[in-house]
């Protein structure tokens, strides 16, 4: 009886938290939409006119700068038929995709905790900022997750991975993860499809592809952006600048090795995705959307991801990741949150099921009640 009562109290409190989260999200989104969407549409209009779409000297932050492959600009050309209707359709589409993404994270939890997980998702400022800007960050994360879910179909998985990296290279270490984990065909397909797209579009976009290659070279050597960049200035110069990319790459390799045990593969993938944006020295605050699949996912029973310590740590880390503009001396709080999440996410992999777990045992674990 007491257990039932506690469950109802927890569920009711979660519903209240969900309502408060929705109210907070509505307030945060009560701003003009489409700062980044406008940049995509401007690039599409310039591409259609045969004009230059990339800045001569890229600077992170100013309005209207386009840093994506030319095929992304081409994909936004249909929106120019009616810019207002196109912007509305894009915004509604992003919200629909976000709703499906949130549902996939919520459904893995038991009934009592689902409202809390939903509240955490709905009031996650990095996600809300991304929706507000009309950016492709959340979309790239969702496509990357779909690439993982289609892992048994390497061609489909590789195509989705290539699309995700074209939208925004948040998952730059995921090809390494797939390669090390034994799913090299996904990485091979992603590379082949990327090359195929360049070859097929070369008659129209050849010069733009050359411009894009030059842009990437400039971006690698450009000073890191500021504003909402979670990387502190102390890590802007070499050799400090290499610390986070090396950490992200090492995480992908280690997680890939752990993923050779089928029961751990999903958690290892989410760990790699959460750490992947650290490859760049300009990690905008909305890039923290990449942490959501790890932060909010219930995980397999084979991965001890819901114990008291880990559960408390995840709640604390959620609070750190949403605490925008709160900084400690010399370091960005959100970066510490990401690093702590990577550490906490690594613990279950190091302590989970032995390597000899069979496929039958994995299937049994996956269907076991939570």
Order of alpha helices (4+ residues) and beta strands (2+ residues): alpha-alpha-alpha-alpha-alpha-alpha-alpha-alpha-alpha-alpha-alpha-alpha-alpha-alpha-beta-beta-alpha-alpha
